[in-house]
Amino acid sequence: MQGYEGEISRLSELLNHKQQEIDDWRRKYGQQSLVEDLRKSASQLLDFESRVSLLSTEIERLNSMIRLRNEEIENLKQRVNKQEVIISDLR
């Protein structure tokens, strides 16, 4: 009976030790996973920043085109008004 109790005690200690190893690996894996997630997030952030930069440039280009078109419209309006005045004077 003494032998069985010793064996049970030894196996119980071994089980506790193995459980501790499992917990250690879980913590280590969890930290590694966190580091990998942070790296992925940093990479995504760089991609987003690059895309924002490209989109900002495109917005500036389009706004410039809009300003030019608005100026063109104003110039055409002025020409039309001048032509209307000339036509009105000719009547």
URZI-V421439 format. One line per field, one symbol per residue. ss: DSSP state (H for helix, E for strand, - for the rest). phi: phi as a letter, one per 30 degrees, with the letter a starting at -180 (. if undefined). A space follows every 50 residues. Layout:
ss = ???
phi = ???
//
This chain:
ss = -HHHHHHHHHHHHHHHHHHHHHHHHHHHHHHHHHHHHHHHHHHHHHHHHH HHHHHHHHHHHHHHHHHHHHHHHHHHHHHHHHHHHHHHHH-
phi = .edddddddddddddddddddddddddddddddddddddddddddddddd ddddddddddddddddddddddddddddddedddddddddd
//
